[in-house]
Amino acid sequence: LSGMNEHKQAIDCYSRVIELNPLHVNAWYNQGIAFTEIKETEKAVKCLDKTIELDGRYCKAWLKKAKLLEGMNQNQAAILCYEEVIKIGTDTDAMLGKARILVAMNKQQEALDVYDLLLRLDEQNIAGWLGKVKALNLLSKYSAALEVCNKMTDMDPDVWLCKGDALFGLEQYQEGIAAYEKAISLLPNNEKAISGKGLCLLQLCRYEEAVSLYDQTIAINKKN
């Protein structure tokens, strides 16, 4: 039923299963997922808590709870959930989640340590490399960030954006413009790349071009 977007009916079905067997761990988990789909987050967390109470090694429940708590800005509680998943099976999604929250909490060095551990386990993890570059830029370690970018073969818009940020930090403005332009060519309405290019142009005293780019960002996002 959940797959048919009939989530409320699914919740009722799971409730009947739980009434017959309160120890049915999958019913508790699936009911939590169904509550998530209808934005009943607190009820979803309660179901996931019950799932974990019945089976403390239920990784999917820990992971889903962590993501819900992260969405509720309960960062420290979310980190604890991600850490439980990591203890059970060094899950890369959990490591990415933990690192992402650490960045949001301005704990860049701790985040970098998590990204490094993740990449030792899975050196092909593009999200891990990208997260590492962002953390390095935030730590003003621009040369190290640029080195990582230059090694990445999957140059999606976010990689070019991070490369532009690193080049801007190194005061290599012309090269930064080229990187931001690559990001824009792949994603034309990339506000951050357009703004980054504008900043480079300002540093080069190309004011009219910079203003034109800021007009573009305002047109894309009038709240900017």
DRENMI-674343 format. One line per 2 residues: number of its first residue (from 1); their letters; for each residue x, z, y of C-alpha. Coordinates in Angstrom, 3 decimals, padded with zeros to 6 digits. Each point is the difference from the previous one (the first is absolute). Layout:
! residues N
NUM> a> X:Z:Y ~ ...
END
This chain:
! residues 224
1> ls> 000.000:000.000:000.000 ~ 002.834:000.783:002.418
3> gm> 001.323:-003.498:-000.438 ~ -003.378:-001.294:001.167
5> ne> 000.194:002.068:003.194 ~ -002.822:002.167:-001.247
7> hk> 002.099:003.078:000.592 ~ -002.810:002.477:000.556
9> qa> -001.576:-000.933:-003.328 ~ 003.409:000.327:-001.597
11> id> 000.385:003.508:001.448 ~ -003.332:000.974:-001.546
13> cy> 001.139:-001.360:-003.368 ~ 003.247:001.954:000.139
15> sr> -001.950:003.128:000.985 ~ -002.115:-000.333:-003.150
17> vi> 003.151:-000.407:-002.113 ~ 001.538:003.078:001.608
19> el> -003.209:001.966:-000.550 ~ 000.223:-000.800:-003.714
21> np> 003.763:000.572:-000.150 ~ 001.550:001.875:002.959
23> lh> 003.468:-000.585:-001.496 ~ -000.265:-003.798:000.133
25> vn> 003.092:-000.649:002.089 ~ -000.562:-003.742:000.484
27> aw> -003.543:000.576:001.255 ~ 001.305:002.374:002.673
29> yn> 002.691:-002.500:001.010 ~ -002.347:-002.983:000.092
31> qg> -002.573:001.948:001.986 ~ 002.735:000.802:002.513
33> ia> 000.843:-003.685:000.314 ~ -003.691:-000.835:000.481
35> ft> -000.286:002.628:002.760 ~ 003.051:-001.598:001.637
37> ei> -001.747:-003.365:000.054 ~ -002.926:001.406:001.989
39> ke> 002.345:001.916:002.355 ~ -000.983:003.451:-001.334
41> te> 003.611:001.120:000.204 ~ -000.445:003.767:-000.356
43> ka> -002.166:-000.440:-003.099 ~ 002.552:-002.451:-001.374
45> vk> 002.803:002.538:000.443 ~ -002.051:002.678:-001.774
47> cl> -000.513:-002.326:-002.976 ~ 003.697:-000.803:-000.090
49> dk> 000.831:003.711:000.182 ~ -002.203:000.560:-003.040
51> ti> 001.704:-002.892:-001.776 ~ 003.399:001.560:000.671
53> el> -001.271:003.431:-001.065 ~ -000.963:-001.494:-003.368
55> dg> 003.145:-002.119:-000.336 ~ 002.924:000.872:002.227
57> ry> 001.886:-003.128:-001.066 ~ -002.726:-002.432:001.074
59> ck> 002.247:-002.066:002.303 ~ -002.729:-002.267:001.349
61> aw> -001.981:003.035:001.183 ~ 003.027:001.516:001.752
63> lk> 000.806:-003.364:001.594 ~ -003.541:-000.658:001.187
65> ka> -000.291:003.521:001.397 ~ 003.295:-000.461:001.851
67> kl> -001.210:-003.220:001.613 ~ -003.292:001.595:001.033
69> le> 001.790:002.990:001.525 ~ 002.387:-002.342:001.783
71> gm> -002.976:-001.828:001.462 ~ -001.335:003.363:001.204
73> nq> 003.376:000.737:001.676 ~ 000.596:002.923:-002.362
75> nq> 003.585:-001.143:-000.349 ~ 001.621:003.043:-001.557
77> aa> -002.704:000.311:-002.646 ~ 000.299:-003.731:-000.721
79> il> 003.771:000.312:-000.460 ~ -000.534:002.775:-002.554
81> cy> -002.316:-002.288:-001.980 ~ 002.462:-002.886:000.139
83> ee> 002.728:002.366:-001.217 ~ -002.130:001.007:-002.982
85> vi> -000.279:-003.660:-000.990 ~ 003.762:-000.440:000.383
87> ki> 000.643:003.024:-002.228 ~ -002.220:-001.461:-002.703
89> gt> 001.452:-003.499:-000.021 ~ 002.108:-000.955:003.068
91> dt> -002.783:-002.299:001.176 ~ 001.214:-002.472:002.652
93> da> -003.412:-000.089:001.743 ~ 000.210:003.766:000.397
95> ml> 003.533:-000.253:001.357 ~ -001.110:-002.622:002.511
97> gk> -002.890:002.231:001.039 ~ 002.227:003.036:000.463
99> ar> 002.533:-001.987:002.026 ~ -002.741:-001.562:002.129
101> il> -001.335:003.442:000.945 ~ 003.489:001.316:000.760
103> va> 000.470:-002.900:002.433 ~ -003.339:000.855:001.635
105> mn> 001.209:003.611:000.317 ~ 003.227:-001.200:001.688
107> kq> 002.070:001.137:-002.971 ~ 001.871:-003.276:-000.213
109> qe> 003.080:001.255:-001.855 ~ -002.120:001.613:-002.710
111> al> -001.980:-003.223:-000.272 ~ 003.228:-001.979:-000.280
113> dv> 001.131:002.234:-002.878 ~ -003.271:-000.725:-001.830
115> yd> 000.331:-003.752:000.589 ~ 003.576:000.078:-001.322
117> ll> -001.121:001.807:-003.160 ~ -002.859:-002.464:-000.483
119> lr> 002.320:-002.992:000.389 ~ 002.436:001.416:-002.551
121> ld> -002.912:000.013:-002.446 ~ -001.440:-003.364:001.060
123> eq> 002.389:-002.130:002.042 ~ -002.555:-002.829:000.197
125> ni> -002.584:002.128:001.814 ~ -000.610:-001.953:003.227
127> ag> -002.156:002.758:001.535 ~ 002.843:002.450:-000.615
129> wl> 002.567:-002.211:001.730 ~ -002.343:-000.611:002.911
131> gk> -000.714:003.710:000.342 ~ 003.737:000.713:-000.043
133> vk> 000.609:-002.506:002.799 ~ -002.740:001.564:002.134
135> al> 001.438:003.487:-000.552 ~ 003.506:-001.214:000.911
137> nl> -001.315:-001.574:003.208 ~ -001.785:003.235:000.916
139> ls> 003.283:001.861:-000.571 ~ 001.712:-002.527:002.328
141> ky> 002.168:-001.137:-002.921 ~ -000.444:-003.585:001.068
143> sa> 003.096:-001.485:-001.657 ~ -001.013:001.452:-003.361
145> al> -003.572:-001.256:000.495 ~ 001.253:-003.487:000.844
147> ev> 002.236:-000.008:-003.072 ~ -002.980:000.792:-002.225
149> cn> -002.125:-002.705:001.664 ~ 002.709:-002.588:-000.544
151> km> 000.038:000.814:-003.726 ~ -003.755:-000.391:-000.411
153> td> -001.107:-003.363:-001.373 ~ -003.766:000.564:000.419
155> md> -000.062:-000.422:003.775 ~ -003.642:000.694:000.821
157> pd> -001.157:000.709:003.583 ~ 000.728:003.736:-000.289
159> vw> 003.608:-000.648:-001.024 ~ 000.566:-002.347:002.945
161> lc> -001.644:002.578:002.274 ~ 002.335:002.735:-001.245
163> kg> 002.967:-002.331:000.391 ~ -001.068:-000.686:003.581
165> da> -000.263:003.745:000.668 ~ 003.499:000.562:-001.402
167> lf> 001.459:-002.817:002.089 ~ -001.733:001.364:003.109
169> gl> 001.530:003.417:-000.717 ~ 003.417:-001.669:-000.263
171> eq> -000.648:-001.735:003.352 ~ 000.213:-003.405:-001.679
173> yq> -002.996:-001.263:001.927 ~ 000.283:-003.742:-000.602
175> eg> 000.299:000.550:-003.747 ~ -002.885:002.474:000.228
177> ia> -002.197:-002.652:001.623 ~ 000.743:-002.364:-002.903
179> ay> -000.991:002.668:-002.544 ~ -003.222:000.851:001.830
181> ek> -000.823:-003.718:000.239 ~ 000.334:-000.297:-003.784
183> ai> -002.431:002.902:-000.380 ~ -002.424:-001.656:002.424
185> sl> 000.257:-003.350:-001.792 ~ -001.088:001.710:-003.229
187> lp> -002.676:002.146:001.675 ~ -000.970:-001.464:003.406
189> nn> -001.964:003.038:001.251 ~ 002.744:002.490:-000.875
191> ek> -000.279:002.320:003.028 ~ 003.161:001.951:-000.781
193> ai> 002.083:-003.143:-000.352 ~ -001.411:-001.491:003.217
195> sg> 000.668:003.263:001.859 ~ 003.493:000.223:-001.506
197> kg> 000.800:-003.505:001.171 ~ -001.324:000.969:003.427
199> lc> 002.345:002.992:000.143 ~ 002.955:-002.215:-000.868
201> ll> -000.970:-002.422:002.752 ~ -000.226:002.875:002.493
203> ql> 003.546:001.054:-000.891 ~ 001.108:-003.585:000.640
205> cr> -001.806:000.051:003.392 ~ -002.397:-002.747:-001.127
207> ye> -002.911:001.773:001.624 ~ -002.625:-002.753:000.207
209> ea> 000.376:-000.781:-003.707 ~ -000.264:003.708:-000.815
211> vs> -003.185:000.402:002.068 ~ -001.525:-003.003:-001.764
213> ly> 000.618:001.661:-003.367 ~ -001.541:003.276:001.140
215> dq> -003.042:-001.971:001.137 ~ -000.197:-001.313:-003.581
217> ti> 000.055:003.522:-001.466 ~ -002.762:001.077:002.385
219> ai> -002.068:-003.014:-001.019 ~ 000.480:000.941:-003.674
221> nk> -000.731:003.673:000.547 ~ -001.716:000.949:003.255
223> kn> 000.675:003.687:-000.789 ~ 003.738:-000.668:000.121
END
